[in-house]
């Protein structure tokens, strides 16, 4: 557990503070026993525990300790399943997971991923073409309506146009 990120708050702690954080995490000893083990007084340990930086370092250590523990357990479980899984499918899935976790799997080289990406690109192109056709049809329909309206208006007399303008003006009031 000594491989804590160098730029972390934990890494800025003194050796005694780091040791205290580790002992506090394990939760097997009293504060008095921890203070004695790190060669500090109980009041010093108490002050450290109140300090925000020390508490942040405790959080970092706990997160890394827990992550490391679960990660190791998960990898051991995957190896077990790969070797002794109930079915070929379980063994294959465990093997794939191990390969992916180890960084040996490159998704870009996977033929299934490439095929899925190609299908997605084709579907998007088909959708774009359909949307363009709909937009074109709507535009043509609007032009037809506009042309019909112009033709009808051209046939109206001046008197009919004044009457329509008067009705529109009354509706707007």
C-alpha positions as CSV (number, residue, x, y, z in Angstrom):
1,X,0.0,0.0,0.0
2,X,3.1,2.3,-0.1
3,X,2.5,3.1,-3.7
4,X,0.4,6.2,-3.1
5,X,0.3,8.8,-5.9
6,X,3.3,11.2,-5.5
7,X,1.2,14.3,-6.0
8,X,-1.4,13.3,-3.4
9,X,-1.9,15.0,-0.1
10,X,-0.9,11.7,1.6
11,X,2.5,12.0,0.0
12,X,3.1,15.4,1.7
13,X,2.6,13.9,5.2
14,X,5.5,13.1,7.5
15,X,6.4,9.5,8.0
16,X,4.8,9.5,11.4
17,X,1.6,11.0,10.0
18,X,1.5,8.4,7.2
19,X,2.0,5.6,9.7
20,X,-0.8,7.0,11.9
21,X,-3.1,7.2,8.8
22,X,-2.4,3.6,8.0
23,X,-2.9,2.5,11.6
24,X,-6.2,4.5,11.8
25,X,-7.4,2.9,8.7
26,X,-6.8,-0.6,10.1
27,X,-8.8,0.4,13.1
28,X,-7.3,-2.3,15.4
29,X,-5.6,0.1,17.9
30,X,-6.8,2.8,20.2
31,X,-5.7,6.4,19.6
32,X,-3.3,6.1,22.6
33,X,-1.7,2.9,21.1
34,X,-1.4,4.6,17.7
35,X,0.2,7.7,19.2
36,X,2.7,5.5,21.0
37,X,3.6,3.5,17.9
38,X,4.3,6.7,15.9
39,X,6.2,8.2,18.8
40,X,3.9,11.1,19.3
41,X,1.6,12.2,22.1
42,X,-2.1,11.5,22.0
43,X,-2.9,15.2,21.8
44,X,-0.7,15.5,18.7
45,X,-2.7,12.6,17.1
46,X,-5.9,14.4,18.2
47,X,-4.7,17.6,16.5
48,X,-3.8,15.7,13.3
49,X,-7.2,14.2,13.2
50,X,-8.8,17.6,13.3
51,X,-6.6,19.0,10.5
52,X,-8.3,19.1,7.1
53,X,-5.2,18.2,5.2
54,X,-4.6,15.1,7.4
55,X,-8.3,14.1,7.0
56,X,-8.0,14.5,3.2
57,X,-4.8,12.3,3.3
58,X,-6.8,9.7,5.3
59,X,-9.6,9.7,2.6
60,X,-7.0,9.3,-0.1
61,X,-5.4,6.4,1.7
62,X,-8.7,4.7,2.4
63,X,-9.8,5.0,-1.3
64,X,-6.6,3.6,-2.6
65,X,-6.5,0.8,0.0
66,X,-10.1,-0.2,-0.8
67,X,-9.6,0.1,-4.5
68,X,-6.5,-2.0,-4.4
69,X,-8.1,-4.7,-2.3
70,X,-11.2,-5.0,-4.4
71,X,-9.2,-4.9,-7.6
72,X,-7.0,-7.8,-6.5
73,X,-10.1,-9.8,-5.4
74,X,-11.8,-9.2,-8.7
75,X,-8.8,-10.3,-10.7
76,X,-8.4,-13.4,-8.6
77,X,-12.1,-14.2,-9.1
78,X,-11.8,-13.7,-12.9
79,X,-8.8,-16.0,-13.0
80,X,-10.7,-18.7,-11.0
81,X,-13.7,-18.4,-13.4
82,X,-11.5,-18.6,-16.4
83,X,-9.9,-21.8,-15.2
84,X,-12.9,-23.5,-13.4
85,X,-16.1,-21.7,-14.7
86,X,-19.2,-23.8,-15.0
87,X,-19.4,-23.4,-18.8
88,X,-17.2,-22.5,-21.7
89,X,-19.2,-19.3,-22.0
90,X,-18.3,-18.2,-18.4
91,X,-14.7,-19.1,-19.0
92,X,-14.6,-17.2,-22.2
93,X,-16.2,-14.1,-20.7
94,X,-13.7,-14.2,-17.8
95,X,-10.8,-14.5,-20.2
96,X,-12.1,-11.5,-22.3
97,X,-12.5,-9.5,-19.1
98,X,-8.9,-10.3,-18.1
99,X,-7.6,-9.3,-21.5
100,X,-9.5,-6.0,-21.5
101,X,-8.4,-5.2,-17.9
102,X,-4.7,-5.9,-18.8
103,X,-4.8,-3.5,-21.7
104,X,-4.1,-6.1,-24.3
105,X,-7.5,-5.6,-25.9
106,X,-7.7,-2.9,-28.5
107,X,-11.3,-2.2,-29.4
108,X,-10.2,-0.6,-32.6
109,X,-9.0,-3.9,-33.9
110,X,-12.1,-5.8,-33.0
111,X,-14.0,-6.9,-36.1
112,X,-17.4,-6.9,-34.3
113,X,-16.8,-3.3,-33.1
114,X,-15.8,-2.3,-36.6
115,X,-19.0,-3.9,-38.0
116,X,-21.2,-2.2,-35.4
117,X,-19.6,1.1,-36.2
118,X,-20.1,0.6,-39.9
119,X,-23.8,-0.2,-39.3
120,X,-24.2,2.9,-37.2
121,X,-22.6,5.1,-39.9
122,X,-24.9,3.6,-42.5
123,X,-28.0,4.0,-40.3
124,X,-27.0,7.7,-39.7
125,X,-26.6,8.3,-43.4
126,X,-30.0,6.7,-44.2
127,X,-31.6,8.8,-41.5
128,X,-30.0,12.0,-42.9
129,X,-31.2,11.1,-46.4
130,X,-34.7,10.5,-45.1
131,X,-34.7,13.8,-43.2
132,X,-33.5,15.6,-46.4
133,X,-36.3,14.0,-48.4
134,X,-38.9,15.1,-45.8
135,X,-37.5,18.6,-45.8
136,X,-37.6,18.7,-49.6
137,X,-41.2,17.5,-49.7
138,X,-42.3,20.0,-47.1
139,X,-40.5,22.8,-49.1
140,X,-42.2,21.7,-52.3
141,X,-45.6,21.6,-50.5
142,X,-45.1,25.1,-49.2
143,X,-44.1,26.4,-52.7
144,X,-47.3,24.7,-54.1
145,X,-49.5,26.4,-51.5
146,X,-47.8,29.7,-52.1
147,X,-48.2,29.5,-55.9
148,X,-51.9,28.5,-55.5
149,X,-52.4,31.4,-53.2
150,X,-50.7,33.8,-55.6
151,X,-52.8,32.5,-58.5
152,X,-56.1,32.9,-56.6
153,X,-55.1,36.4,-55.4
154,X,-54.2,37.4,-59.0
155,X,-57.8,36.5,-60.0
156,X,-59.3,38.7,-57.3
157,X,-60.6,42.1,-58.2
158,X,-59.4,45.3,-56.5
159,X,-62.7,45.4,-54.6
160,X,-62.3,41.8,-53.3
161,X,-58.8,42.6,-52.2
162,X,-59.9,45.7,-50.3
163,X,-62.6,43.6,-48.6
164,X,-60.1,41.0,-47.5
165,X,-57.6,43.6,-46.3
166,X,-60.5,45.2,-44.3
167,X,-61.4,41.8,-42.7
168,X,-57.7,41.1,-41.8
169,X,-57.4,44.6,-40.2
170,X,-60.5,44.0,-38.1
171,X,-59.2,40.6,-36.9
172,X,-55.9,42.2,-35.8
173,X,-57.7,44.8,-33.6
